Amino acid sequence: MEDKNLANEAELREFAKKSIKKKRDAWQFLFVTVLVNAGLTVVWWINGPTANFWPAWVMFGMGIGVVAAFMDAYLSPFRGRISESEIDDEIKRMRGRGF
């Protein structure tokens, strides 16, 4: 029986690692999106702002990606180096939800 618990613990640990990585990746993608869109807006402004705000197309496209990344990280049931304390915290949250 103990071997089964150890296997489940290892599986849960891997699941928690993947979940943390997805959350980190989503936040990193949001940060990059904000920087890229700010840079494009500056380029648009320097070249003489017009009624045609072309950076909006990039903002729209990247925004779809940001929403998808956050949905995958925070809403999906299958969600550098991750610390042991982060893994333990994620396992506690998962157990609290009935895992």
C-alpha positions in Angstrom: 0.0 0.0 0.0 2.9 2.4 0.8 4.3 1.9 -2.7 1.1 3.1 -4.2 1.1 6.2 -2.0 4.7 6.9 -3.0 3.7 6.6 -6.7 0.7 8.9 -6.2 2.9 11.4 -4.3 5.5 11.4 -7.2 2.7 11.9 -9.8 1.1 14.7 -7.7 4.6 16.3 -7.4 5.1 16.2 -11.2 1.6 17.6 -11.7 2.3 20.4 -9.3 5.6 21.3 -11.0 3.9 21.5 -14.4 1.1 23.7 -12.9 3.7 26.1 -11.4 5.6 26.3 -14.7 2.4 27.1 -16.7 1.5 29.9 -14.2 5.0 31.4 -14.5 5.0 31.2 -18.3 1.6 33.0 -18.4 2.9 35.9 -16.3 6.1 36.1 -18.3 4.1 36.2 -21.6 1.9 39.0 -20.1 5.0 41.0 -19.2 6.5 40.5 -22.7 3.2 41.5 -24.3 3.0 44.7 -22.3 6.6 45.6 -23.3 6.1 44.8 -27.0 2.9 46.7 -27.2 4.3 49.7 -25.4 7.3 49.7 -27.8 5.0 49.6 -30.8 2.9 52.4 -29.4 6.0 54.5 -29.0 7.0 53.8 -32.6 3.5 54.8 -33.8 3.7 58.0 -31.7 7.2 58.9 -33.0 6.1 58.5 -36.6 3.3 60.9 -36.1 0.1 59.6 -34.5 -2.7 59.1 -37.0 -6.3 58.0 -36.7 -5.2 54.6 -37.8 -3.8 53.1 -34.5 -2.1 50.1 -36.2 -0.6 48.7 -32.9 -4.1 47.7 -31.9 -3.9 44.8 -34.3 -0.8 43.5 -32.5 -2.4 44.1 -29.1 -5.5 42.2 -30.2 -3.5 39.2 -31.4 -1.2 39.0 -28.5 -4.1 39.6 -26.1 -5.7 36.4 -27.4 -2.5 34.6 -26.6 -2.3 36.1 -23.1 -5.9 35.0 -22.4 -5.2 31.5 -23.7 -2.0 31.2 -21.5 -3.9 32.3 -18.4 -6.8 30.0 -19.1 -4.4 27.1 -19.5 -2.5 28.0 -16.3 -5.4 28.7 -14.0 -8.6 27.1 -15.5 -7.3 23.8 -17.0 -7.5 20.7 -14.9 -4.1 19.6 -16.4 -2.0 22.5 -15.4 13.9 27.7 -14.7 13.8 25.6 -11.6 10.9 25.4 -9.2 11.5 25.4 -5.5 10.4 22.6 -3.2 8.3 25.0 -1.1 6.4 26.1 -4.2 5.7 22.5 -5.0 4.6 21.8 -1.4 2.3 24.8 -1.5 0.8 23.7 -4.8 0.2 20.2 -3.5 -1.6 21.6 -0.4 -3.8 23.7 -2.7 -4.5 20.6 -4.8 -5.3 18.5 -1.8 -7.7 21.2 -0.6 -9.6 20.9 -3.8 -9.9 17.1 -3.4 -6.9 15.8 -5.3 
